[in-house]
Amino acid sequence: MTVLYRPDVAQPPPKKPIRPWRFVVPNAITSASLLIAIVVVFKAMEGNFEEAAWLIVLCVLLDKLDGTAARALRSSSRFGMQLDSLVDFLAFGISPGLTVFMVIRFDDSGVMEFWRASHAAEWSMRAMVGGYILCSALRLAKFNVITEDAGEEGSRVFWGMPTTFAGGMLALIILIGLQHEVPMLLGALPPICFAFGWLMLSNLRIPKVAPRASQPAQIAQALSLAVCYLCGLLRIFPEVLLAITGVYASVGIAWGIRHRQEFIPPHKQASNPPPPPTSGEESGE
């Protein structure tokens, strides 16, 4: 069917072309995080664990930055989401897990000898670290699926601990254990990996870092982010970074438990549709 041009009828304005550079910026930041995560693997294999841990922290900062850039430039895309998940698996799954394994495997203090005392202990350590890496992969796959199904309410929360939190906290624990010479803290890394793996696969509701309605909460969040970037880029005060991250995760989990009835996972919404309205109820309200 031929559509004739009618000058007396208002024509819709032409769509503005999308600038390709808008997509280049966030994807370039994500790609930089990928390269840094590869360097983390090399540093861990060389035994430079402190350098590896700080680079993981840098990946955490870049992960927040690329999402902010994508929203600011209105350049979010499915390609960017898939690339981000791939990078997150390497930066916050494989890299921290490998670093933990190498820290324990090549410890010479004797404190972590427990994990090498027998085949059962060594394989349990490997299972916990490997389980963490597996859980991070499953967590990212789950995130990609439910992101498309979650409505406006679901987009306000994470379903389970984000891999970024888990990998970043592992890196900070390694830094504190090394800098303060606390081998007992390093020896506890495998059980911590196991706990983080469970938290990543759980349906705990954790609020996202987003603009807050309360001005004091918004100011506190902005200051916390500023301190995190300052300490992370200057490589100082990992204790402060761990405290901020731990408080946010703890408060967020407590908030999610309190509001768990308000946020139902998308897969449960599909399997449990709302009951039909009873007499006297309007179906549209």
C-alpha positions in Angstrom: 0.0 0.0 0.0 1.4 3.4 -1.0 1.3 6.1 1.6 0.8 9.6 0.1 2.5 12.7 1.6 -0.1 15.2 2.7 1.2 18.6 3.6 -2.0 19.5 5.5 -1.3 16.7 8.0 1.3 17.2 10.6 4.1 14.7 10.1 6.0 13.1 13.0 9.4 14.6 13.6 12.3 12.5 12.2 14.0 10.3 14.7 17.4 11.5 15.8 20.2 9.1 14.8 21.9 7.4 17.7 25.5 8.4 18.1 27.8 5.3 18.1 30.3 6.9 20.5 27.6 6.8 23.2 27.9 3.0 23.2 31.7 3.1 22.9 32.3 4.9 26.2 30.6 2.4 28.7 31.8 -0.6 26.7 35.3 0.7 26.7 35.2 1.0 30.5 33.9 -2.5 30.7 36.6 -3.8 28.4 39.3 -2.0 30.5 37.9 -3.9 33.5 38.3 -7.2 31.5 42.0 -6.4 30.8 42.6 -5.6 34.5 40.9 -8.8 35.6 43.3 -10.7 33.3 46.3 -8.9 35.0 44.8 -10.0 38.4 45.1 -13.6 37.3 48.8 -13.0 36.3 49.6 -11.2 39.6 48.0 -14.0 41.7 50.0 -16.7 39.8 53.2 -14.7 40.5 52.4 -14.5 44.2 51.8 -10.7 44.2 48.6 -11.0 46.1 48.3 -7.4 47.4 48.6 -6.0 43.9 46.0 -8.5 42.7 43.6 -7.6 45.4 43.9 -3.8 44.7 43.3 -4.5 41.0 40.0 -6.3 42.0 39.0 -3.2 43.9 39.7 -1.1 40.8 37.4 -3.5 38.8 34.7 -2.8 41.4 35.0 0.9 40.9 35.0 0.5 37.1 31.9 -1.7 37.3 30.0 1.1 39.0 31.4 3.6 36.6 30.4 1.9 33.4 26.8 1.5 34.5 26.7 5.2 35.4 28.1 6.2 32.1 25.6 4.0 30.2 22.7 5.6 32.1 24.1 9.2 31.7 24.6 8.7 27.9 21.4 6.7 27.5 23.4 4.0 25.8 22.3 0.9 27.7 22.1 -2.1 25.3 21.7 -5.9 25.4 25.3 -6.2 24.0 26.6 -4.1 26.9 24.6 -6.2 29.4 26.1 -9.5 28.1 29.6 -8.0 28.0 29.3 -6.7 31.5 28.2 -10.2 32.8 31.2 -11.8 31.0 33.6 -9.3 32.6 32.0 -9.7 36.0 32.4 -13.4 35.9 36.2 -13.0 35.3 36.7 -10.0 37.6 34.6 -11.0 40.6 34.3 -14.8 40.1 37.4 -16.3 38.7 40.0 -13.7 39.7 39.0 -13.5 43.5 38.6 -17.3 43.6 42.0 -17.9 42.0 43.6 -15.3 44.3 42.1 -17.0 47.4 43.4 -20.4 46.3 46.9 -19.1 45.6 47.1 -17.3 48.9 46.3 -20.5 50.8 48.2 -22.8 48.5 51.5 -21.0 48.8 51.3 -19.7 52.3 54.6 -20.2 54.2 53.5 -19.0 57.7 52.2 -22.4 58.7 48.9 -21.1 60.0 47.0 -22.3 56.9 48.7 -25.7 56.9 45.3 -27.1 58.0 44.1 -26.8 54.4 47.1 -28.9 53.2 47.2 -31.3 56.1 45.2 -34.0 54.3 43.6 -34.7 51.0 40.2 -34.3 52.5 41.0 -30.8 53.9 42.7 -29.7 50.6 39.8 -30.9 48.5 37.3 -29.3 50.8 39.2 -26.0 50.3 39.2 -26.5 46.6 35.5 -27.3 46.6 34.6 -24.2 48.6 36.6 -21.9 46.3 35.4 -23.7 43.2 31.9 -23.5 44.5 32.2 -19.8 44.9 33.3 -19.4 41.2 30.4 -21.6 40.1 27.9 -19.6 42.2 29.1 -16.4 40.6 28.5 -17.8 37.2 25.0 -19.0 38.2 24.3 -15.6 39.9 25.2 -13.7 36.7 23.1 -16.0 34.5 20.2 -15.6 36.9 20.6 -11.8 36.9 20.4 -11.6 33.1 17.2 -13.7 33.1 15.3 -11.9 35.8 16.4 -8.4 34.7 14.2 -8.8 31.6 11.3 -10.2 33.7 11.5 -7.9 36.7 9.1 -5.0 36.7 9.7 -1.5 37.9 9.6 -2.6 41.5 12.0 -5.5 40.9 14.5 -3.2 39.3 15.0 -1.4 42.6 16.7 -4.4 44.3 19.3 -7.1 43.7 18.1 -10.7 44.1 20.9 -12.1 46.1 24.4 -10.6 46.8 25.9 -9.1 43.7 29.1 -10.7 42.4 30.7 -7.2 42.6 30.1 -7.1 46.4 31.3 -10.6 46.9 34.5 -10.3 44.8 35.3 -6.8 46.3 34.9 -8.0 49.9 37.1 -11.0 49.3 39.8 -8.7 47.9 39.5 -6.4 50.9 39.8 -9.3 53.3 42.9 -10.4 51.6 44.4 -6.9 51.8 43.6 -6.5 55.5 45.0 -10.0 56.2 48.2 -9.3 54.4 48.8 -5.7 55.6 48.1 -6.5 59.2 49.7 -9.9 59.1 46.5 -11.8 60.2 47.0 -15.2 58.7 44.0 -16.5 60.7 41.8 -14.1 58.6 43.3 -15.4 55.4 42.8 -19.0 56.6 39.1 -18.3 57.0 38.8 -17.3 53.3 37.4 -20.7 52.0 34.4 -20.7 54.4 33.8 -17.1 53.5 33.8 -18.1 49.9 31.2 -20.7 50.7 29.0 -18.2 52.5 29.3 -15.6 49.7 28.4 -18.3 47.2 25.2 -19.1 49.1 24.3 -15.4 49.4 24.8 -14.9 45.7 22.3 -17.6 44.9 19.8 -16.6 47.5 16.7 -14.5 46.9 17.7 -11.9 49.5 16.5 -8.5 48.5 19.3 -5.9 48.6 18.5 -2.4 47.5 20.6 -1.0 44.6 22.8 2.1 44.9 20.3 4.6 43.4 19.0 8.1 44.2 17.2 8.1 47.5 14.0 10.0 48.5 15.5 11.1 51.8 18.0 13.9 51.5 20.2 12.7 54.5 20.3 9.2 53.0 21.2 10.6 49.6 24.0 12.7 51.2 25.3 9.7 53.2 25.3 7.5 50.1 27.1 10.1 48.0 29.8 10.6 50.7 30.3 6.8 51.0 30.8 6.5 47.2 33.2 9.4 47.2 35.2 7.8 50.1 35.3 4.4 48.3 36.6 5.9 45.1 39.2 8.0 46.9 40.5 5.0 49.0 40.3 2.6 46.0 42.2 4.8 43.6 44.8 5.9 46.1 45.1 2.3 47.5 44.6 3.4 51.1 42.5 2.3 54.1 41.1 -1.1 52.9 39.6 -1.3 56.4 37.4 1.7 55.6 36.3 0.2 52.3 35.5 -3.1 54.0 33.5 -1.3 56.7 31.5 0.7 54.2 30.8 -2.3 52.0 30.0 -4.5 55.0 27.6 -2.0 56.5 25.8 -1.5 53.2 25.5 -5.2 52.7 24.2 -5.8 56.3 21.8 -2.9 56.3 20.6 -3.9 52.8 20.0 -7.5 53.7 18.1 -6.5 56.9 16.0 -4.1 54.8 15.3 -6.8 52.3 14.2 -9.2 54.9 11.8 -6.6 56.4 10.4 -5.8 52.9 10.5 -9.3 51.5 6.7 -9.3 50.9 6.9 -6.2 48.7 9.4 -7.7 46.3 8.6 -11.1 45.0 11.0 -12.8 42.6 9.8 -12.8 39.0 9.8 -16.6 38.6 7.6 -16.9 41.7 5.2 -14.2 40.4 4.8 -16.3 37.2 4.1 -19.5 39.2 1.8 -17.8 41.7 -0.6 -15.5 39.9 -2.7 -13.2 42.1 -6.1 -14.7 43.1 -9.2 -13.4 41.3 -11.0 -10.5 42.9 -13.8 -11.4 45.3 -17.3 -9.8 45.2 -17.1 -6.1 45.9 -13.5 -5.7 44.5 -12.7 -4.0 41.3 -10.3 -6.0 39.2 -8.6 -2.8 37.8 -7.7 -1.3 41.2 
